Amino acid sequence: MAGKRKLTLENSIGCWPIEKGVDKGRFGWEFRPVDENGKYYIRGDGKPFRMGGKRSTLEDAQASYYNAVAELEKLKTGGRSKPASNQTLEQWSEYCLTTLWPTAGRGGGELDNRRSILQKHFYPTLRDTPLEAVTMADIRAVVSKIDGAWDTKRNVRNCASALFVSAMQEFPDAIKQNPALVDIGEKPKRDAEGNRLHERRFLDATEREKLLEVAKGDTYWIGIYLALNLGLRRGEILALKWIHVDWEDKIINVRDSIRSSKAGGKVTRPTKTVAGNRRIPLPNRVISTLVDHKATLGKDQIFIMPSSLGARAAERKFSRAMEDFRILAGLCGSKNRYHEPLPDPTLQDLRDTFCDMMANEKKVNVKVLQRIMGHERVETTLNFYVDADHEDLAAAMALLDD
């Protein structure tokens, strides 16, 4: 076959070979010369207009291509015409999901994710809003309602941005700006081991007692107790089984943790770091508490903190229980000595509180504390968990008077 040199052409409708060569259009159609006389034939990608072997002039091939593309657009939109700029957000979203984005090479997983985001976050309030009428305030209101991780807010914002970028390309005269360019704040920083940093809330002795008092008798009370008295991570508490307790040597073996899987959901895996796999000696009061707790649960229980059905407790329910406990204990909306607002305590703050208490109140050696906490690096223990408050600074300066 003569003249098979591939031309460098823009990959879009309207760009055709001006000499013998190959042009792949938006839907994978090819125009290929078949002989020295410049005859062309058109063939598709097999979905759904295969016309292989049909010889024609270049003009006839172009006309057939235009007709095939029009039929393909009609087929993929169910016979509907392309929405106009005054269509609702839902109508434009469905057109993008079923026609525009698939032909642009978006994969099925990405499309499913975008559909889920649109249905969950945008349809409840903006479903019937005309595309032209959606404002930055509307998108900001949607994002501000998300009570989740920064990554979730970013994904929601990016989905809306993709929706309006496509609209700006299709309707440049009507949609002239992208209302989804809202500020979602900076990405949370992480410590040396990859933990997200947050404004910490250390609980004093009175606050710790109140929290344990209101949680007493609840399924998740033992989890609060272990976080405050052993400094365990949330996932480690959820994965703890009675076989991990060595009653004779008074040791608890931290081997596993509940973590997110790539396929979705939560699975039991080894601790997040090598140092996290540790043996923690148990004080007598913790041993006594575990003995009483085991007697309350019964002999058939596997997990130290089981669900109501006896299986492993759910991570989300554990976190929600902590939210209820902190409200009942009156720990929300607190202020420090300078009348500055304090963050509401979380499960992570209970672990932080234990580490801070052991370092500042019990004066435990930092290397020993690193082993207890399961930190890979001592810098993590020093920089992100141990806090120096005003009393510590005052005591240090008072040494100058001696």
WOCOR-V214859 format. One record per helix or strand of 2 or more residues. SS is the DSSP state (H for helix, E for strand). FROM is the first residue (numbers start at 0). TO is the last residue. If there is no record, write none. Layout:
SS;FROM;TO / SS;FROM;TO
This chain:
E;22;23 / E;29;32 / E;39;42 / E;53;55 / H;57;75 / H;88;102 / H;107;125 / H;130;132 / H;135;143 / H;149;169 / H;204;214 / H;220;229 / H;233;238 / H;241;243 / E;244;245 / E;250;253 / E;255;259 / E;265;269 / E;277;280 / H;283;296 / H;314;327 / H;346;360 / H;365;372 / H;377;384 / H;389;400
